[in-house]
Amino acid sequence: MPSDALSAPMDAAALDATPPDAAALDAADPLRGFRSRFTLPEGVLYLDGNSLGALPVHTPERIARLVRQEWGEGLIRSWNEAGWYDLPRGLGDRIAPLVGAAPGQTVVCDSTSVNLFKVLTAARRLRPQRRALVAELGSFPTDLYLTEGVGVHPRDRRLLPRDGWTADSLAELLGDDTAVLLLSHVDYRTGELRDMADITALAHRHGALVVWDLCHSVGALPVELDAADVDFAVGCTYKYLNGGPGSPAFLYAAARHHDAAEQPLTGWFGHADPFAFEPGYRPAPGIGRFLTGTPPLLSMAGLQAALDLWDEVDLSALRAKSLSLSSFFLQLTAPLGLPSLTPAEPSRRGSQVSLRHPHAYAVMQALIERGVIGDFRAPDVLRFGFTPLYLSHRDVQDAATALREVLESGVWGEERFAASAGAVT
């Protein structure tokens, strides 16, 4: 089945067209066999995999093996015999094809926030004569918090507007004093996909280095870090990659920066010879210099199991199905009249749809009560994530129907749904 069998180009006018048949789309889905390889509760339509992915069926066994055999029987010998010591680099090389990276440039370690601190600091140290950092006001908050944490003075931090910025408005903020540009590949609120190659080239023309946050794109669409000449990137593994809650993040550093890059968290696992126990720090060669402390092996086992699935996934088919699911949902919900923050154009869309409603929190709670799990983002965003490996077009149709019924019934206005909007599901 061709990878483009599910999705044809779509523009805003196509939202008014008659939606295709869900059963026919599902019958043509080359990824439909993956659904049975996930644990999904009965009676639940799970459209929140962009916050926490579903559990792969074989993950509990993999974690249990690490606990019972590798830890319980192998004990400390498992650092060598079970390959624990090499997991950060090994898992990084398994993620590399998903982000378009050659081997030896990606490592799994720590959290997204910690890794972002490392690469922002390393990038700034590579541009010591420049002080400015450009980011976006609509970034996931930790990205903005960390621009403060790495010591960027408020006067040197330039922020793109929350919505609607363009390459031209970005160019106006870049200058000869810009050290780093930090952007999200897919906007976590709106689902808008940015042109990685063009934006990276623009920043490089101004002499700036670029850091990309891939949390909402890895596992949802093909990413091409090497082809786009990206400098650094970070991403999580518990969303579309299904690594499990708290699974470790990953970090990418282009090979051309390895010899000169200096990251600030100089822990023993990133030492050139960790077991020499020297009093001074010498960075490991290559991507290993971005490691810090002992890896979280239990959560790495969960990620290891999830990547067994990803070794089999055709990313072009994944992208085609993602666009088909989100286009189908946009068509089905267009008559409801809810403003969409998500672009209709496929080339500008990640793998989620964000709709606005003045009582979005209450509407989402009413949907969850019906078994349709999406999520809410303040102040008025209903966010629905489309994970191609285990969602079907029938699921999308049923979710759209539930949304229509909730809105028509007015049940979302009942007092039991009026809890604090700070309670995010």
JOMO-V868602 format. One record per pair of residues at least 12 apart in sequence whose ideal C-beta (glycine too) atoms are under 6 Angstrom apart, sorted by the first residue. I is the first residue (numbers start at 1). J is the second residue. Records with the same first field share a line. If there is no record, write none. Layout:
I: J ; J
This chain:
1: 30
3: 316 ; 317 ; 320
4: 320
5: 28
6: 320 ; 321 ; 324
7: 320 ; 323 ; 324
10: 327 ; 346
12: 344
15: 330 ; 331 ; 334
19: 331 ; 332
22: 393 ; 394 ; 397
25: 393
26: 392 ; 393
30: 317
31: 317 ; 321 ; 388
34: 389
35: 390
37: 57
38: 54 ; 56 ; 390
39: 55 ; 57
40: 54
43: 371
44: 371
45: 372 ; 395 ; 398 ; 399
46: 373
47: 374 ; 384 ; 385 ; 399
48: 373 ; 374 ; 375 ; 385
49: 385 ; 387
50: 239 ; 352 ; 385
51: 375
52: 238
53: 239 ; 240 ; 242
54: 390
56: 242 ; 305 ; 306 ; 309
58: 305
59: 302 ; 305
62: 301 ; 305
63: 301 ; 302
66: 301
70: 82
84: 297
87: 295 ; 300
88: 107 ; 108 ; 109 ; 291 ; 295
89: 107
91: 108
92: 106 ; 107 ; 108
94: 307
95: 250
98: 218
99: 218 ; 223 ; 225
100: 223 ; 224 ; 225 ; 226 ; 227
101: 225 ; 226 ; 252
102: 226
104: 286 ; 287
105: 252 ; 255 ; 287
106: 250 ; 252
107: 251 ; 287 ; 290
108: 248 ; 250
109: 248 ; 291
111: 249
112: 234 ; 236 ; 249
113: 142
115: 234 ; 249 ; 251
116: 146 ; 234
117: 146
118: 263 ; 265 ; 290
119: 211 ; 232
120: 150
121: 150 ; 264
122: 261 ; 262 ; 263
123: 180 ; 209 ; 211 ; 232
124: 179 ; 180
125: 262
127: 179
130: 177 ; 179
131: 156 ; 177
132: 156 ; 177 ; 178
133: 147 ; 152 ; 157 ; 180
134: 158 ; 173 ; 178 ; 181
135: 147 ; 159 ; 182
136: 160
137: 159 ; 161 ; 162
138: 162
139: 184
140: 188
143: 213
158: 173
174: 206
178: 206 ; 208
180: 209
181: 203 ; 208 ; 210
182: 211
184: 213
185: 212 ; 214 ; 217
186: 216 ; 217 ; 350
188: 216
189: 377
190: 341 ; 342 ; 354
191: 342 ; 350 ; 352 ; 354
192: 343 ; 348
193: 348 ; 349 ; 350
196: 228
197: 228
200: 228 ; 229 ; 230
209: 231
210: 230 ; 231
211: 232
212: 230 ; 233
214: 233 ; 235
215: 235 ; 236
216: 350
218: 235
219: 240 ; 241
220: 240 ; 322 ; 350 ; 351
221: 319
222: 315 ; 319
225: 252
231: 254
232: 253
233: 252
234: 251
235: 250
236: 249
237: 303
241: 306
242: 306
243: 302 ; 303 ; 306
244: 302
246: 299
247: 299 ; 302 ; 303
248: 296 ; 299
251: 290
253: 287
258: 286
263: 290
265: 292
266: 281
267: 292 ; 293
269: 291 ; 292 ; 293
270: 284 ; 289 ; 291 ; 292
272: 284
318: 388
321: 388
322: 351 ; 386 ; 388
323: 346
325: 386 ; 391 ; 396
326: 353 ; 386
328: 393 ; 396
329: 353 ; 396 ; 400
332: 400
333: 400
336: 404
338: 355 ; 357
339: 356
340: 355
341: 354
342: 354
351: 386
352: 385
353: 384
354: 381 ; 383
355: 382
356: 380
357: 382
358: 380
359: 412
360: 376 ; 380 ; 381 ; 382
361: 376 ; 421
362: 412 ; 417
363: 412
364: 376 ; 382
365: 417
366: 406 ; 411 ; 412 ; 417
367: 402 ; 406
370: 402
372: 399 ; 402
375: 425
378: 421
